[in-house]
Amino acid sequence: MATTTKTAAAAKKATPAKKTAAKTAQKKTVTKKAAVKSAATSKGTIMTNAAEKAQDSVKKTAEAATERAKEMFGDINERAKTAVEKGTEVAREIGEFNKGNVEAMVTSARIAAEGTGEIAREAAEFGRQRFETMTGTIKQVAAVKSPTEFFQIQNDYAKSAFESMVQEGSKMSEAWLKLAGEVAEPISNRFAVAADKVKKAAA
């Protein structure tokens, strides 16, 4: 029994040592868990920070790309708008230019018709006067009493007819030249306008 008491006493002594070892092991386990937890927290913080940085970088890149796209499309839109406005202006100018050309042609045709009518009236009047002169001369020739008088009337008539023809020819030439200038004026004005537009477009 004495042995049993010694064993029990030894067991009592050993028990506090076991308890201390168990406490130390428990402390080590808690410390290891805290270290693992701390490392996990550090890793999580690093990962979170890296993810946030990547997200910020992607966000900034996307914003910059969006801004560039807005600028680019805004520029394209502005250029297209300008091109449409210029095209509309050119079409309007072409329409006005063509309208001016048609008006010039109509004006020229009207001037030509009026001028030709006036020249035709003058030619008819000249023909009527020549006919009257010839009729008068024929009456004079019919009443002639001598060959000398006949040759005198014929000479006067020929001289008068020649002078009249030269005068009328000169008058008609001037009338036709004047008419040609008047007819050409509206058209030449349109050529001047066209040359001015080409000059402005080239500048």
C-alpha positions in Angstrom: 0.0 0.0 0.0 2.9 2.2 0.6 3.7 1.8 -3.1 0.3 2.9 -4.1 0.6 6.0 -2.0 3.9 6.9 -3.6 2.4 6.4 -7.0 -0.5 8.6 -6.1 1.8 11.2 -4.7 3.9 11.0 -7.8 0.8 11.2 -9.9 -0.2 14.3 -8.1 3.2 15.8 -8.7 3.1 14.8 -12.3 -0.3 16.2 -12.9 0.8 19.8 -12.4 3.7 19.2 -14.8 1.3 17.7 -17.3 -1.0 20.6 -16.8 1.8 23.1 -17.4 2.9 21.2 -20.6 -0.7 21.2 -21.7 -1.0 24.9 -21.1 2.2 25.6 -23.0 1.0 23.4 -25.9 -2.3 25.2 -25.8 -0.5 28.6 -25.8 1.6 27.5 -28.7 -1.4 26.4 -30.6 -3.2 29.7 -29.9 -0.1 31.6 -30.9 0.2 29.5 -34.1 -3.5 30.1 -34.8 -3.0 33.9 -34.2 0.1 33.9 -36.5 -1.8 32.0 -39.2 -4.8 34.3 -38.7 -2.5 37.4 -38.8 -0.8 36.1 -42.0 -4.1 35.3 -43.6 -5.3 38.8 -42.6 -2.1 40.3 -44.1 -2.5 38.2 -47.3 -6.2 39.3 -47.5 -5.2 43.0 -47.0 -2.5 42.7 -49.7 -5.0 40.9 -52.1 -7.7 43.5 -51.3 -5.3 46.4 -51.9 -4.0 44.8 -55.2 -7.6 44.2 -56.4 -8.6 47.8 -55.5 -5.5 49.1 -57.4 -6.3 47.0 -60.4 -10.0 48.1 -60.3 -8.9 51.7 -60.0 -6.5 51.3 -62.9 -9.1 49.6 -65.1 -11.7 52.3 -64.1 -9.2 55.1 -65.0 -8.3 53.4 -68.3 -12.0 52.9 -69.2 -12.8 56.6 -68.3 -9.8 57.8 -70.5 -10.9 55.5 -73.4 -14.5 56.8 -73.0 -13.3 60.4 -73.0 -11.1 59.8 -76.1 -14.1 58.1 -77.8 -16.3 61.0 -77.0 -13.7 63.4 -78.4 -13.2 61.3 -81.5 -16.9 60.9 -82.2 -17.6 64.5 -81.3 -14.9 65.5 -83.8 -16.4 63.2 -86.4 -19.8 64.5 -85.7 -18.6 68.1 -86.0 -16.8 67.4 -89.3 -19.9 65.6 -90.7 -22.1 68.5 -89.6 -19.6 71.0 -91.3 -19.5 68.9 -94.4 -23.3 68.8 -94.6 -23.5 72.5 -94.1 -20.9 73.1 -96.8 -22.6 70.7 -99.2 -25.9 72.5 -98.6 -24.3 75.8 -99.2 -22.6 74.6 -102.4 -25.9 73.1 -103.7 -27.6 76.4 -103.0 -24.9 78.3 -104.8 -25.0 76.0 -107.7 -28.8 76.4 -107.9 -28.5 80.2 -107.8 -25.7 80.1 -110.4 -27.7 77.9 -112.7 -30.8 80.2 -112.2 -28.6 83.2 -113.1 -27.4 81.3 -116.2 -30.9 80.6 -117.3 -32.0 84.2 -116.6 -28.9 85.4 -118.7 -29.9 83.1 -121.6 -33.5 84.3 -121.5 -32.4 88.0 -121.3 -30.0 87.4 -124.3 -32.7 85.7 -126.3 -35.1 88.5 -125.5 -32.5 91.2 -126.5 -31.7 89.2 -129.7 -35.4 88.9 -130.6 -36.1 92.6 -129.9 -32.9 93.7 -131.8 -33.5 91.4 -134.7 -37.1 92.7 -134.9 -35.8 96.3 -134.9 -33.2 95.5 -137.6 -35.9 93.7 -139.7 -38.2 96.8 -139.4 -35.4 99.1 -140.4 -34.6 96.8 -143.4 -38.2 96.7 -144.4 -38.4 100.5 -144.1 -35.3 100.8 -146.3 -36.7 98.4 -148.8 -40.0 100.4 -148.9 -38.1 103.6 -149.4 -36.0 102.1 -152.2 -39.1 100.8 -153.8 -40.7 104.2 -153.7 -37.5 105.8 -155.1 -37.4 103.2 -157.9 -41.1 103.8 -158.7 -40.5 107.5 -158.8 -37.5 107.0 -161.0 -39.5 104.8 -163.4 -42.2 107.5 -163.7 -39.5 110.0 -164.5 -37.9 107.7 -167.1 -41.3 107.2 -168.6 -41.7 110.9 -169.0 -38.2 111.4 -170.5 -38.1 113.4 -173.8 -34.4 113.0 -174.6 -31.6 110.4 -174.2 -29.5 112.9 -172.2 -32.4 113.4 -169.8 -32.7 109.6 -169.5 -29.0 109.1 -168.8 -29.1 112.0 -166.3 -32.1 110.3 -164.4 -30.4 106.9 -164.5 -27.1 108.4 -163.3 -28.8 110.2 -160.4 -30.8 107.0 -159.5 -27.6 104.8 -159.6 -25.7 107.4 -157.5 -28.5 107.7 -155.0 -29.0 103.9 -154.8 -25.3 103.4 -154.2 -25.0 106.0 -151.5 -28.2 104.8 -149.9 -26.9 101.1 -150.0 -23.6 102.1 -148.4 -25.3 104.2 -145.8 -27.8 101.5 -145.0 -25.1 98.8 -145.0 -23.0 100.9 -142.5 -26.1 101.5 -140.4 -27.0 97.7 -140.5 -23.4 96.7 -139.6 -23.5 99.1 -136.6 -26.9 97.8 -135.6 -25.8 94.1 -135.8 -22.5 94.8 -133.9 -24.5 96.7 -131.2 -27.0 93.9 -131.0 -24.3 91.2 -130.8 -22.7 93.2 -127.9 -26.1 93.5 -126.1 -26.9 89.8 -126.6 -23.5 88.7 -125.4 -23.4 91.0 -122.3 -25.6 89.0 -120.0 -23.8 85.8 -121.0 -20.3 87.4 -120.6 -21.4 88.7 -117.1 -22.2 85.1 -116.2 -18.8 84.0 -117.4 -17.3 86.8 -115.1 -19.3 85.5 -112.2 -18.2 81.9 -112.9 -14.5 83.0 -113.2 -14.9 84.9 -109.9 -16.3 81.8 -108.1 -13.5 79.6 -109.5 -11.0 82.2 -108.3 -12.5 82.2 -104.8 -12.6 78.4 -104.7 -9.0 78.1 -105.7 -7.9 80.7 -103.1 
